[in-house]
C-alpha cells in the first residue's frame, strides 16, 4: 500500500510539474476568453480570434514541451513539442491529456538515444547528429501521435459524453456529475454544454419555461471550492495563483482556469464530483432552472438568466457545491502535509517497524549510510554532521553517504528522504530504512542518535572520516562562486542562478542545470535553517567536469515548498573533493550566529572565511 501511495504521489507531482509552469498561459487565455468572445465582457472579433489557437495549439504545445523537458532536458522539450503537434492534429478536441502523454514519452526517447550514442559520435559530427536525431525521431513520434494516440484519447474521452446523455435519459440527474466533472477537466466542457445539454435544455425551456440542464456544467461551485482549498491549505506559487484564478473562474466564468489545479492532484476529481452532485441535488429539490445557456459560466450570467424566483435557490445550490468541494479538496491537500508531520513525529516507531522482517540491533551497528538521489549534497552533509556527533561521543560507527541507486552492500541502516524510502526498500529488501524530511535536523535522526548512545559501544579509535587527499578548496569554492544580495521570485530561478554560476565557472556542462531542476521536482533540496543545496540528479553526474560549489545569498528569501530559503548552495561533486566544505557548512548552519553572518554579510571574503574554516 505504501509503495502504491508513493507512486501515486510521484505521478501527481510529475503532472504538477507539467502544468504549474504554464499556469500563466492558462490565465492569459482565460482573460482573453472572458473579455473578447462574442458573449464576453467587451466582445471583439479580432482579439477573440486568439481564443481557439491558444486553446488548441499554444497550451497543449507548452505542456508537451514542459513534459519533454522534465524528462529529457531542452532536447526533450523540443521533441515533446513536435510529438504534441501530432496529437493536436489527430483530434478535434483540445489535447491537454495527449500532451501529457506524448511529451514525457518523447523526452524519454531522446534521452535514451543520447545515452546510447554518447562517446560514439565522430568528432565534428556532434551538431549534425544532435539536430537530425531530433528531426527524425520527432517525425516518427509525431506520426505515431497523429495516427494512434490522438484518436485513442479522443475515443476514450468521447465515452464520457455518452455517459452524460445516458444518465439524463434514466432520470439520475445528480449522478450526471460523475461524468460531467471529469469531462470538464478533459476540456470537454463546451462540447457537453453546447453539444449535449444545451439542445435538450432548449426543448425543456419551450415546454416549461426553464431547464435545470443549463446549470449542470455551468455551476461554478465545484471548481471554486478546489481553488479556495488551494488558497487556504497550500503555499508558494500555487497559493499565489489561486486568488486570480478564483476571480477569473467565478466572476469571469472561465471554468477552464481551475482544470490545471485538478490535473496537479488527480484525487481532487472526487472533490468536484461530490461538489457537482450536491449542487445538482439542491437544484433538483427546489426545481430551479435557467432560461438559456450561460456563456461564459459567470455567476453574473447565471443569476441574470435564472428563471423568475429561482435566483436565490440557484445561489444556494452553488454555495453548497462550493462548500462540499472545498471540504473534500482541503482534506486531500492538507493531508499531504499532515502525513509528513505525522511521519516526523513517529520516529521511534519507524526505527523499529520500517520493515517487518528487520529489527535494529543498536549494539551491533557498524555502518550507517545517508542516501539521497544523487549522493552528493544533502546526504553528504547529513552524514558528515552525524559522523561528527558520534565521534564526539567516542562511538566508532562508519557513517557514509551514497545515491539511492548505489547503496553499499555492507550498509546496515539507511537514512533517506521519505519520498525515496520505498525506492530504497524495493532494491534492498533486508535493509533497515529510516525515512526523514530533513537531513540536518529531523526527529527520526535524533531518535537514531539517542538509541545509538543508549546501546552503542565506545572505544578509543577514531571513527571513519573523510580526511585524506582533498583538492585545493580554492579550486572548488572561491569569490567567483559567490553572489550576494540576489533577488529571485521562484525557487526555479534560484536553482538556475546557482547552476549557471557552476556552468560559467567551468564546473559543469550546461545540461547539468536541467538535472538540478529535475532533482528538485523529485525531492526538495531544502535542508532547513533557511538553506537549500540544489544539485543535479544522478543521471547528469556525467555532466560534472570538476567539483565546485556556488553560494547565492537571498536577502528576501524564496519559497521552497512551505519553507523560505535565504542561502542557496549549488553543488557539483566528483568523488569526495567537495565534502570537507559541505562538512564545514553542516556545522556552521547549526550555529545561529554564523548562520546569521552568512545571511547578512556584504563581504565575499567573510563568506569564504566562515565556510572554509579549518
SVG drawing of the C-alpha trace seen along z (x, -y; Angstrom):
<svg xmlns="http://www.w3.org/2000/svg" viewBox="-45 -46 91 57">
<polyline fill="none" stroke="black" stroke-width="0.4" points="0.0,0.0 2.8,-2.4 4.6,-1.7 1.3,-2.4 0.8,-5.6 4.3,-6.7 3.9,-6.0 0.6,-8.0 2.2,-10.9 5.1,-10.9 2.8,-10.6 0.7,-13.5 3.8,-15.6 5.0,-14.8 1.7,-16.0 2.0,-19.1 5.5,-19.7 4.0,-19.9 1.0,-22.1 2.3,-24.6 5.0,-26.3 2.2,-27.1 -0.4,-28.5 0.4,-32.0 -0.5,-30.9 -3.8,-29.5 -4.6,-32.7 -3.7,-34.7 -6.0,-32.6 -8.8,-32.8 -8.6,-36.6 -8.7,-36.8 -11.7,-34.5 -13.6,-36.4 -13.2,-39.7 -13.3,-39.2 -15.5,-36.3 -19.0,-37.3 -20.6,-36.7 -17.7,-38.2 -17.5,-41.5 -16.1,-43.6 -16.7,-41.5 -14.1,-42.0 -13.9,-39.8 -10.2,-40.5 -8.9,-39.9 -11.4,-37.0 -9.7,-35.2 -6.8,-34.4 -9.0,-32.1 -9.2,-28.9 -5.5,-28.9 -4.3,-29.3 -6.6,-26.6 -5.9,-24.1 -2.3,-24.8 -0.4,-27.0 -1.5,-25.4 -1.0,-21.8 2.4,-22.6 3.5,-24.3 2.5,-21.3 4.1,-18.9 7.4,-20.9 7.4,-21.1 6.8,-17.4 9.5,-16.5 11.9,-18.9 11.3,-17.5 12.5,-14.0 15.0,-14.8 16.2,-18.4 15.9,-21.1 16.2,-18.5 13.4,-16.6 11.3,-19.7 11.8,-20.3 10.9,-16.8 8.0,-16.8 6.5,-19.8 7.0,-18.1 5.2,-14.9 2.4,-17.0 1.7,-18.6 0.7,-15.1 -1.9,-14.6 -3.3,-18.1 -3.8,-17.4 -5.1,-13.9 -8.1,-15.1 -10.9,-17.6 -10.7,-18.3 -8.0,-20.3 -5.2,-17.8 -4.1,-18.5 -4.2,-14.9 -2.5,-13.9 0.3,-16.4 0.8,-15.0 1.2,-11.5 3.5,-12.2 5.6,-15.0 7.3,-12.8 7.5,-9.8 9.3,-11.9 11.7,-13.2 12.4,-9.7 13.1,-8.6 15.6,-11.3 17.3,-10.8 17.8,-7.1 19.1,-7.9 21.6,-10.4 22.8,-7.9 23.2,-5.3 25.2,-7.4 27.3,-9.1 31.0,-8.8 30.1,-7.1 29.8,-10.2 32.9,-11.0 34.5,-14.3 33.0,-17.2 29.6,-15.5 28.0,-16.2 25.8,-19.0 24.7,-17.1 23.7,-14.1 22.0,-16.2 19.9,-18.1 19.0,-15.2 18.2,-12.9 15.5,-15.2 14.3,-15.7 14.0,-12.0 12.7,-10.8 10.4,-13.8 8.9,-12.9 8.3,-9.3 6.7,-10.3 4.5,-13.0 3.2,-10.5 2.5,-7.9 0.7,-10.5 -1.3,-11.6 -2.4,-8.1 -2.8,-6.3 -2.5,-8.4 -4.7,-11.3 -7.6,-9.2 -7.4,-6.8 -7.6,-9.7 -10.5,-11.2 -12.4,-7.9 -11.8,-7.5 -13.0,-11.0 -16.0,-10.6 -17.3,-7.8 -17.8,-10.5 -20.2,-12.5 -22.2,-9.3 -22.3,-8.6 -23.8,-12.0 -26.6,-11.6 -27.4,-8.1 -27.8,-9.2 -30.0,-12.1 -32.3,-9.7 -32.5,-7.5 -33.5,-10.3 -30.5,-10.0 -29.7,-13.7 -27.4,-14.3 -25.2,-11.4 -24.6,-13.1 -21.7,-15.0 -19.8,-11.7 -19.4,-12.1 -19.6,-15.9 -16.9,-16.9 -14.1,-14.6 -15.2,-15.5 -14.8,-19.2 -11.2,-18.6 -10.5,-17.0 -11.7,-20.3 -14.9,-18.8 -17.0,-21.3 -18.0,-23.2 -18.8,-20.0 -21.0,-18.8 -22.7,-22.1 -23.4,-23.2 -23.5,-19.7 -25.5,-17.7 -27.1,-19.7 -27.8,-22.9 -30.1,-21.3 -32.1,-19.3 -32.3,-22.3 -33.7,-24.5 -36.5,-21.9 -37.4,-22.0 -37.5,-25.8 -40.0,-25.7 -42.2,-23.3 -41.9,-24.6 -40.1,-27.9 -36.8,-26.8 -34.3,-24.0 -32.1,-22.6 -29.7,-21.2 -28.2,-24.7 -26.9,-24.5 -25.2,-21.1 -22.0,-22.1 -22.0,-25.8 -22.2,-25.6 -19.0,-27.4 -19.2,-25.9 -17.2,-22.7 -14.3,-24.5 -14.4,-27.4 -14.2,-25.0 -11.0,-23.5 -9.3,-26.8 -10.3,-28.1 -8.9,-24.9 -5.5,-25.5 -5.6,-29.1 -6.2,-28.1 -4.2,-24.9 -1.3,-25.2 1.7,-27.6 4.1,-29.1 3.3,-29.6 0.0,-27.6 -1.4,-29.7 -0.3,-32.9 -2.0,-31.9 -5.3,-30.8 -6.6,-34.3 -6.5,-35.4 -7.8,-32.0 -10.8,-32.3 -11.8,-35.7 -11.5,-34.6 -13.4,-31.4 -16.3,-32.7 -16.8,-36.2 -15.3,-35.8 -17.0,-32.4 -13.9,-30.8 -14.0,-27.4 -11.0,-26.1 -8.9,-28.1 -9.3,-25.5 -8.7,-22.4 -4.9,-22.5 -5.4,-22.5 -7.2,-19.2 -4.5,-17.8 -1.9,-18.7 -3.6,-16.4 -5.9,-13.8 -7.5,-12.8 -9.3,-16.2 -11.6,-14.9 -13.6,-13.4 -14.0,-16.9 -15.6,-18.3 -17.7,-15.2 -19.1,-15.4 -19.5,-19.2 -21.3,-18.8 -23.6,-16.0 -24.6,-18.1 -25.2,-21.2 -27.4,-19.4 -29.3,-17.8 -30.2,-21.2 -31.2,-22.4 -33.4,-19.3 -35.0,-19.7 -36.1,-23.3 -36.9,-22.6 -34.9,-25.6 -33.6,-26.3 -32.2,-28.9 -33.9,-30.2 -30.8,-29.9 -27.2,-28.6 -25.0,-30.9 -21.8,-31.5 -19.4,-32.2 -20.4,-30.5 -20.0,-33.5 -22.1,-34.0 -23.5,-37.1 -24.6,-35.3 -26.2,-32.5 -28.2,-34.9 -29.2,-37.1 -30.6,-34.0 -32.3,-32.5 -36.0,-31.8 -38.2,-34.2 -38.0,-33.4 -35.1,-30.9 -32.1,-33.2 -31.7,-32.8 -32.3,-29.0 -29.7,-28.7 -27.2,-30.7 -27.8,-28.3 -27.0,-25.3 -23.8,-27.0 -22.8,-27.7 -23.5,-24.1 -21.4,-22.7 -18.6,-25.1 -18.5,-24.2 -18.6,-20.4 -15.9,-20.7 -13.8,-22.9 -14.0,-20.5 -13.1,-17.4 -10.3,-19.2 -9.0,-20.6 -8.9,-17.0 -6.6,-15.8 -4.5,-19.0 -4.0,-19.3 -3.5,-15.5 -0.2,-15.5 1.4,-18.0 -0.2,-16.3 1.1,-12.9 4.6,-14.3 4.3,-15.8 3.0,-12.6 5.9,-10.7 8.3,-13.0 6.6,-12.6 6.6,-8.8 10.4,-8.4 10.7,-5.6 8.0,-3.6 9.6,-4.0 13.0,-3.0 11.6,0.3 9.0,1.1 10.1,-0.1 10.4,3.5 8.5,6.4 11.5,8.7 14.2,6.4 14.8,5.1 17.7,2.8 20.2,4.1 21.7,0.8 24.6,2.5 25.8,4.1 25.6,1.3 28.8,0.9 27.7,-1.1 25.1,-3.8 24.5,-5.3 22.8,-8.6 21.3,-8.4 19.8,-10.9 19.0,-10.8 22.5,-11.9 24.5,-11.3 26.5,-14.5 24.6,-17.1 22.1,-16.7 23.1,-13.2 26.8,-14.2 26.1,-17.0 23.8,-14.8 26.4,-12.0 29.1,-14.5 27.2,-16.1 26.0,-12.7 29.6,-11.3 31.0,-14.2 28.3,-13.9 29.2,-10.2 32.9,-11.0 32.4,-13.5 30.8,-10.7 33.6,-8.4 31.4,-5.9 33.1,-4.0 30.4,-3.6 31.1,-4.2 28.8,-6.9 29.0,-7.4 26.7,-8.7 25.6,-7.5 22.9,-7.8 19.8,-5.7 20.9,-3.6 24.3,-2.7 23.9,-1.9 26.9,0.2 26.2,3.8 27.6,3.7 25.2,1.0 23.0,1.9 20.9,-1.3 20.0,-3.7 18.7,-7.2 16.9,-8.8 14.1,-11.2 10.6,-9.9 9.8,-10.3 12.8,-8.0 12.2,-5.4 10.1,-3.0 12.7,-3.3 15.4,-2.1 13.3,0.7 12.4,2.0 16.1,2.5 17.3,3.5 14.7,5.8 16.7,6.5 17.9,3.0 16.6,1.0 15.5,-2.2 14.7,-5.4 12.6,-8.0 13.2,-11.7 12.2,-15.1 15.4,-17.0 19.0,-15.6 20.3,-18.0 17.5,-18.5 14.9,-15.7 13.2,-13.9 13.9,-10.5 17.7,-11.3 17.5,-12.4 15.9,-9.2 18.5,-7.2 21.3,-9.1 19.6,-8.7 19.3,-4.9 22.9,-4.6 24.0,-6.5 22.0,-4.2 23.2,-1.0 26.4,-1.9 29.9,-0.9 32.6,-3.4 36.3,-2.9 39.4,-4.9 39.7,-4.5 38.7,-7.3 35.5,-6.9 35.8,-6.9 36.1,-10.3 36.6,-11.9 40.1,-13.0 42.6,-12.4 43.5,-13.9 41.4,-16.9 42.0,-19.1 42.7,-22.8 39.5,-24.2 40.0,-27.4 39.5,-25.4 36.2,-24.3 34.9,-27.4 36.2,-31.0 34.9,-34.5 33.9,-34.0 31.4,-31.4 29.6,-33.8 26.6,-36.1 25.5,-38.4 22.1,-40.1 20.5,-38.4 16.7,-38.6 14.6,-35.9 10.8,-35.2 10.8,-31.4 13.0,-28.5 13.5,-27.5 15.1,-30.9 17.3,-30.4 18.4,-26.9 19.1,-28.2 21.2,-31.0 23.3,-28.6 23.6,-26.2 24.5,-28.9 27.3,-30.0 28.6,-26.5 28.5,-26.4 30.1,-29.8 33.0,-28.9 33.7,-25.7 32.5,-23.1 29.7,-21.6 28.2,-21.3 25.1,-23.3 22.7,-20.4 23.6,-19.9 21.2,-22.8 18.3,-20.9 19.3,-18.0 19.2,-20.3 15.7,-21.3 14.6,-17.7 16.2,-16.8 14.2,-19.5 11.0,-18.1 11.7,-14.7 12.6,-15.7 13.1,-19.2 16.7,-20.2 15.7,-22.5 17.6,-21.2 16.3,-23.5 17.6,-26.7 16.9,-28.7 19.3,-26.8 18.8,-24.8 21.5,-22.9 20.4,-22.2 22.4,-19.8 21.9,-17.6 20.1,-14.2 22.1,-11.0 21.6,-10.9 23.6,-14.1 26.7,-13.2 28.5,-12.7 28.0,-16.4 30.2,-17.4 33.6,-18.5 35.1,-19.1 33.9,-19.6 32.5,-23.1 30.3,-24.9 28.4,-28.1 26.8,-30.3 23.8,-32.6 22.7,-34.9 19.0,-35.9 18.1,-38.8 14.3,-38.4 14.4,-34.7 12.4,-32.4 9.8,-29.7 10.9,-26.1 7.5,-24.5 6.4,-25.6 9.8,-27.0 11.8,-30.1 15.4,-29.7 17.9,-32.6 21.1,-30.7 21.3,-28.7 24.4,-26.4 24.8,-24.9 26.8,-21.7 28.6,-19.7 30.7,-16.9 33.2,-14.5 34.2,-11.9 34.8,-13.4 36.5,-16.6 33.7,-18.9 32.9,-17.0 35.1,-19.0 33.4,-22.2 29.9,-20.6 31.0,-19.2 32.1,-22.7 28.8,-24.1 26.8,-21.4 28.4,-22.5 28.2,-26.2 24.5,-26.4 23.9,-24.7 25.4,-27.8 22.8,-30.7 25.5,-33.4 27.4,-32.0 24.2,-31.4 23.2,-35.0 26.6,-36.2 26.2,-34.2 22.7,-35.6 23.7,-39.2 27.3,-39.6 28.2,-42.0 31.8,-40.6 32.6,-37.7 35.9,-37.3 33.9,-37.0 31.8,-34.3 34.9,-32.4 36.5,-32.7 33.4,-31.3 32.8,-28.3 36.5,-27.4 37.5,-27.4 39.9,-24.7"/>
</svg>
